[in-house]
Every structure is written in C-alpha cells, then in structure tokens.
Amino acid sequence: MSKALVELDLEGLLLSEEETEKLSDLSEALEVLDCGSNALARRDCNLKKADQVFEYVLMSLKAQASSISMQLYDTTKESIEEWRLRIMAGLMLFLEDPEEYS
C-alpha cells in the first residue's frame, strides 16, 4: 500500500499499519464479493448455481475472520435469506396457480 502511494506521488498520505491492515482486509473481502457477483451475472447461472455461489461467498467471508469480513458476512447472509424467501414465495404462488404466471 505504501509503495503505491509513493508511486502516485502521495507520500504525505502514508497510512499507519492499522489503516493498511484494514484496507487490506477490505480489499480481500471485496474480492470475494466481486467474484460472486461476476459468477451470478453469467448467462448460464441458474437458481442452483446461484445458491452455490452464495454458499461460496459466505464461506469465504467467514474464513477471512476479519472484522470487516464478518460485517459483510452478516449483511450478505441477511440479503441472501431475504432473496431466498422471495424466491420461495414466488414458487409457492406459481405452484398454487401456474396459469397466472404464463
């Protein structure tokens, strides 16, 4: 991180070790989310694959065990649970009256 600041001629913005560690943790956590979002955006992604991507993202965030990855884990898990509830509700409505969705 410090090397990048020097290369950009921003030496006056040198970060403390703690700040550098937090930025590194954030970068690692965001890489996992980026990988997951790219996998979800693929044309061949279906519900089964999406669920596998979600599980991978959650497992990877939890494995990092930094404070920011745990916050992202909690937030992402909550979003996934809401998404699953909407999918299940839609599926139940479809099974109840399939003609309404055709």
mmCIF file of the C-alpha atoms, coordinates in Angstrom:
data_MODEL
# 
_entry.id   MODEL 
# 
loop_
_atom_site.group_PDB 
_atom_site.id 
_atom_site.type_symbol 
_atom_site.label_atom_id 
_atom_site.label_alt_id 
_atom_site.label_comp_id 
_atom_site.label_asym_id 
_atom_site.label_entity_id 
_atom_site.label_seq_id 
_atom_site.pdbx_PDB_ins_code 
_atom_site.Cartn_x 
_atom_site.Cartn_y 
_atom_site.Cartn_z 
_atom_site.occupancy 
_atom_site.B_iso_or_equiv 
_atom_site.pdbx_formal_charge 
_atom_site.auth_seq_id 
_atom_site.auth_comp_id 
_atom_site.auth_asym_id 
_atom_site.auth_atom_id 
_atom_site.pdbx_PDB_model_num 
ATOM 1   C CA . MET A 1 1   ? 0.000   0.000   0.000   1.00 0.00 ? 1   MET A CA 1 
ATOM 2   C CA . SER A 1 2   ? 2.770   2.431   0.942   1.00 0.00 ? 2   SER A CA 1 
ATOM 3   C CA . LYS A 1 3   ? 4.605   1.627   -2.284  1.00 0.00 ? 3   LYS A CA 1 
ATOM 4   C CA . ALA A 1 4   ? 1.518   2.523   -4.330  1.00 0.00 ? 4   ALA A CA 1 
ATOM 5   C CA . LEU A 1 5   ? 1.217   5.866   -2.523  1.00 0.00 ? 5   LEU A CA 1 
ATOM 6   C CA . VAL A 1 6   ? 4.868   6.634   -3.258  1.00 0.00 ? 6   VAL A CA 1 
ATOM 7   C CA . GLU A 1 7   ? 4.400   5.723   -6.934  1.00 0.00 ? 7   GLU A CA 1 
ATOM 8   C CA . LEU A 1 8   ? 1.392   8.038   -7.130  1.00 0.00 ? 8   LEU A CA 1 
ATOM 9   C CA . ASP A 1 9   ? 3.447   10.818  -5.517  1.00 0.00 ? 9   ASP A CA 1 
ATOM 10  C CA . LEU A 1 10  ? 1.168   10.835  -2.469  1.00 0.00 ? 10  LEU A CA 1 
ATOM 11  C CA . GLU A 1 11  ? 3.838   10.165  0.131   1.00 0.00 ? 11  GLU A CA 1 
ATOM 12  C CA . GLY A 1 12  ? 2.234   12.612  2.562   1.00 0.00 ? 12  GLY A CA 1 
ATOM 13  C CA . LEU A 1 13  ? -0.729  10.255  2.870   1.00 0.00 ? 13  LEU A CA 1 
ATOM 14  C CA . LEU A 1 14  ? 1.247   7.370   4.312   1.00 0.00 ? 14  LEU A CA 1 
ATOM 15  C CA . LEU A 1 15  ? -1.045  5.183   6.330   1.00 0.00 ? 15  LEU A CA 1 
ATOM 16  C CA . SER A 1 16  ? -0.492  3.616   9.695   1.00 0.00 ? 16  SER A CA 1 
ATOM 17  C CA . GLU A 1 17  ? -0.039  -0.134  9.978   1.00 0.00 ? 17  GLU A CA 1 
ATOM 18  C CA . GLU A 1 18  ? -3.588  -0.461  11.335  1.00 0.00 ? 18  GLU A CA 1 
ATOM 19  C CA . GLU A 1 19  ? -5.079  1.526   8.434   1.00 0.00 ? 19  GLU A CA 1 
ATOM 20  C CA . THR A 1 20  ? -3.102  -0.512  5.920   1.00 0.00 ? 20  THR A CA 1 
ATOM 21  C CA . GLU A 1 21  ? -4.332  -3.743  7.525   1.00 0.00 ? 21  GLU A CA 1 
ATOM 22  C CA . LYS A 1 22  ? -7.952  -2.556  7.436   1.00 0.00 ? 22  LYS A CA 1 
ATOM 23  C CA . LEU A 1 23  ? -7.652  -1.614  3.761   1.00 0.00 ? 23  LEU A CA 1 
ATOM 24  C CA . SER A 1 24  ? -6.097  -4.983  3.013   1.00 0.00 ? 24  SER A CA 1 
ATOM 25  C CA . ASP A 1 25  ? -8.931  -6.780  4.835   1.00 0.00 ? 25  ASP A CA 1 
ATOM 26  C CA . LEU A 1 26  ? -11.487 -4.712  2.932   1.00 0.00 ? 26  LEU A CA 1 
ATOM 27  C CA . SER A 1 27  ? -9.800  -5.478  -0.368  1.00 0.00 ? 27  SER A CA 1 
ATOM 28  C CA . GLU A 1 28  ? -9.806  -9.228  0.334   1.00 0.00 ? 28  GLU A CA 1 
ATOM 29  C CA . ALA A 1 29  ? -13.470 -9.203  1.345   1.00 0.00 ? 29  ALA A CA 1 
ATOM 30  C CA . LEU A 1 30  ? -14.480 -7.175  -1.705  1.00 0.00 ? 30  LEU A CA 1 
ATOM 31  C CA . GLU A 1 31  ? -12.591 -9.578  -3.985  1.00 0.00 ? 31  GLU A CA 1 
ATOM 32  C CA . VAL A 1 32  ? -14.830 -12.391 -2.736  1.00 0.00 ? 32  VAL A CA 1 
ATOM 33  C CA . LEU A 1 33  ? -17.960 -10.324 -3.376  1.00 0.00 ? 33  LEU A CA 1 
ATOM 34  C CA . ASP A 1 34  ? -16.664 -9.323  -6.826  1.00 0.00 ? 34  ASP A CA 1 
ATOM 35  C CA . CYS A 1 35  ? -16.020 -12.958 -7.725  1.00 0.00 ? 35  CYS A CA 1 
ATOM 36  C CA . GLY A 1 36  ? -19.503 -13.899 -6.535  1.00 0.00 ? 36  GLY A CA 1 
ATOM 37  C CA . SER A 1 37  ? -21.242 -11.084 -8.396  1.00 0.00 ? 37  SER A CA 1 
ATOM 38  C CA . ASN A 1 38  ? -19.392 -11.964 -11.606 1.00 0.00 ? 38  ASN A CA 1 
ATOM 39  C CA . ALA A 1 39  ? -20.469 -15.595 -11.257 1.00 0.00 ? 39  ALA A CA 1 
ATOM 40  C CA . LEU A 1 40  ? -24.086 -14.524 -10.698 1.00 0.00 ? 40  LEU A CA 1 
ATOM 41  C CA . ALA A 1 41  ? -24.002 -12.312 -13.796 1.00 0.00 ? 41  ALA A CA 1 
ATOM 42  C CA . ARG A 1 42  ? -23.090 -15.171 -16.129 1.00 0.00 ? 42  ARG A CA 1 
ATOM 43  C CA . ARG A 1 43  ? -25.739 -16.207 -18.623 1.00 0.00 ? 43  ARG A CA 1 
ATOM 44  C CA . ASP A 1 44  ? -25.624 -19.836 -17.529 1.00 0.00 ? 44  ASP A CA 1 
ATOM 45  C CA . CYS A 1 45  ? -26.313 -19.015 -13.871 1.00 0.00 ? 45  CYS A CA 1 
ATOM 46  C CA . ASN A 1 46  ? -29.490 -20.675 -12.639 1.00 0.00 ? 46  ASN A CA 1 
ATOM 47  C CA . LEU A 1 47  ? -31.002 -20.925 -9.155  1.00 0.00 ? 47  LEU A CA 1 
ATOM 48  C CA . LYS A 1 48  ? -28.888 -23.943 -8.208  1.00 0.00 ? 48  LYS A CA 1 
ATOM 49  C CA . LYS A 1 49  ? -25.655 -22.276 -9.306  1.00 0.00 ? 49  LYS A CA 1 
ATOM 50  C CA . ALA A 1 50  ? -26.672 -19.027 -7.627  1.00 0.00 ? 50  ALA A CA 1 
ATOM 51  C CA . ASP A 1 51  ? -27.187 -20.873 -4.364  1.00 0.00 ? 51  ASP A CA 1 
ATOM 52  C CA . GLN A 1 52  ? -23.742 -22.470 -4.701  1.00 0.00 ? 52  GLN A CA 1 
ATOM 53  C CA . VAL A 1 53  ? -22.218 -19.032 -5.355  1.00 0.00 ? 53  VAL A CA 1 
ATOM 54  C CA . PHE A 1 54  ? -23.943 -17.668 -2.258  1.00 0.00 ? 54  PHE A CA 1 
ATOM 55  C CA . GLU A 1 55  ? -22.600 -20.520 -0.137  1.00 0.00 ? 55  GLU A CA 1 
ATOM 56  C CA . TYR A 1 56  ? -19.073 -19.967 -1.515  1.00 0.00 ? 56  TYR A CA 1 
ATOM 57  C CA . VAL A 1 57  ? -19.224 -16.229 -0.789  1.00 0.00 ? 57  VAL A CA 1 
ATOM 58  C CA . LEU A 1 58  ? -20.456 -16.786 2.762   1.00 0.00 ? 58  LEU A CA 1 
ATOM 59  C CA . MET A 1 59  ? -17.869 -19.496 3.440   1.00 0.00 ? 59  MET A CA 1 
ATOM 60  C CA . SER A 1 60  ? -15.049 -17.324 2.074   1.00 0.00 ? 60  SER A CA 1 
ATOM 61  C CA . LEU A 1 61  ? -16.071 -14.254 4.063   1.00 0.00 ? 61  LEU A CA 1 
ATOM 62  C CA . LYS A 1 62  ? -16.372 -16.277 7.260   1.00 0.00 ? 62  LYS A CA 1 
ATOM 63  C CA . ALA A 1 63  ? -12.962 -17.882 6.671   1.00 0.00 ? 63  ALA A CA 1 
ATOM 64  C CA . GLN A 1 64  ? -11.282 -14.477 6.469   1.00 0.00 ? 64  GLN A CA 1 
ATOM 65  C CA . ALA A 1 65  ? -12.346 -13.745 10.059  1.00 0.00 ? 65  ALA A CA 1 
ATOM 66  C CA . SER A 1 66  ? -11.529 -10.024 9.953   1.00 0.00 ? 66  SER A CA 1 
ATOM 67  C CA . SER A 1 67  ? -13.985 -7.576  11.473  1.00 0.00 ? 67  SER A CA 1 
ATOM 68  C CA . ILE A 1 68  ? -14.962 -6.167  8.089   1.00 0.00 ? 68  ILE A CA 1 
ATOM 69  C CA . SER A 1 69  ? -15.389 -9.597  6.502   1.00 0.00 ? 69  SER A CA 1 
ATOM 70  C CA . MET A 1 70  ? -17.620 -10.632 9.404   1.00 0.00 ? 70  MET A CA 1 
ATOM 71  C CA . GLN A 1 71  ? -19.739 -7.492  8.954   1.00 0.00 ? 71  GLN A CA 1 
ATOM 72  C CA . LEU A 1 72  ? -20.017 -8.244  5.232   1.00 0.00 ? 72  LEU A CA 1 
ATOM 73  C CA . TYR A 1 73  ? -20.804 -11.871 6.090   1.00 0.00 ? 73  TYR A CA 1 
ATOM 74  C CA . ASP A 1 74  ? -23.701 -10.845 8.333   1.00 0.00 ? 74  ASP A CA 1 
ATOM 75  C CA . THR A 1 75  ? -25.083 -8.333  5.824   1.00 0.00 ? 75  THR A CA 1 
ATOM 76  C CA . THR A 1 76  ? -24.687 -10.695 2.863   1.00 0.00 ? 76  THR A CA 1 
ATOM 77  C CA . LYS A 1 77  ? -26.254 -13.602 4.740   1.00 0.00 ? 77  LYS A CA 1 
ATOM 78  C CA . GLU A 1 78  ? -29.260 -11.439 5.632   1.00 0.00 ? 78  GLU A CA 1 
ATOM 79  C CA . SER A 1 79  ? -29.661 -10.345 1.995   1.00 0.00 ? 79  SER A CA 1 
ATOM 80  C CA . ILE A 1 80  ? -29.424 -13.930 0.763   1.00 0.00 ? 80  ILE A CA 1 
ATOM 81  C CA . GLU A 1 81  ? -32.038 -15.088 3.257   1.00 0.00 ? 81  GLU A CA 1 
ATOM 82  C CA . GLU A 1 82  ? -34.401 -12.336 2.079   1.00 0.00 ? 82  GLU A CA 1 
ATOM 83  C CA . TRP A 1 83  ? -33.741 -13.322 -1.554  1.00 0.00 ? 83  TRP A CA 1 
ATOM 84  C CA . ARG A 1 84  ? -34.471 -16.987 -0.774  1.00 0.00 ? 84  ARG A CA 1 
ATOM 85  C CA . LEU A 1 85  ? -37.733 -16.052 0.945   1.00 0.00 ? 85  LEU A CA 1 
ATOM 86  C CA . ARG A 1 86  ? -38.855 -14.061 -2.113  1.00 0.00 ? 86  ARG A CA 1 
ATOM 87  C CA . ILE A 1 87  ? -37.952 -16.955 -4.429  1.00 0.00 ? 87  ILE A CA 1 
ATOM 88  C CA . MET A 1 88  ? -39.812 -19.446 -2.247  1.00 0.00 ? 88  MET A CA 1 
ATOM 89  C CA . ALA A 1 89  ? -42.866 -17.189 -2.028  1.00 0.00 ? 89  ALA A CA 1 
ATOM 90  C CA . GLY A 1 90  ? -42.885 -16.782 -5.807  1.00 0.00 ? 90  GLY A CA 1 
ATOM 91  C CA . LEU A 1 91  ? -42.508 -20.527 -6.296  1.00 0.00 ? 91  LEU A CA 1 
ATOM 92  C CA . MET A 1 92  ? -45.380 -21.235 -3.905  1.00 0.00 ? 92  MET A CA 1 
ATOM 93  C CA . LEU A 1 93  ? -47.615 -18.752 -5.736  1.00 0.00 ? 93  LEU A CA 1 
ATOM 94  C CA . PHE A 1 94  ? -46.671 -20.325 -9.064  1.00 0.00 ? 94  PHE A CA 1 
ATOM 95  C CA . LEU A 1 95  ? -47.440 -23.823 -7.815  1.00 0.00 ? 95  LEU A CA 1 
ATOM 96  C CA . GLU A 1 96  ? -50.749 -22.627 -6.460  1.00 0.00 ? 96  GLU A CA 1 
ATOM 97  C CA . ASP A 1 97  ? -51.838 -21.036 -9.778  1.00 0.00 ? 97  ASP A CA 1 
ATOM 98  C CA . PRO A 1 98  ? -49.390 -21.656 -12.684 1.00 0.00 ? 98  PRO A CA 1 
ATOM 99  C CA . GLU A 1 99  ? -51.696 -20.049 -15.263 1.00 0.00 ? 99  GLU A CA 1 
ATOM 100 C CA . GLU A 1 100 ? -51.292 -16.682 -13.589 1.00 0.00 ? 100 GLU A CA 1 
ATOM 101 C CA . TYR A 1 101 ? -47.576 -16.739 -14.469 1.00 0.00 ? 101 TYR A CA 1 
ATOM 102 C CA . SER A 1 102 ? -47.867 -17.878 -18.093 1.00 0.00 ? 102 SER A CA 1 
# 
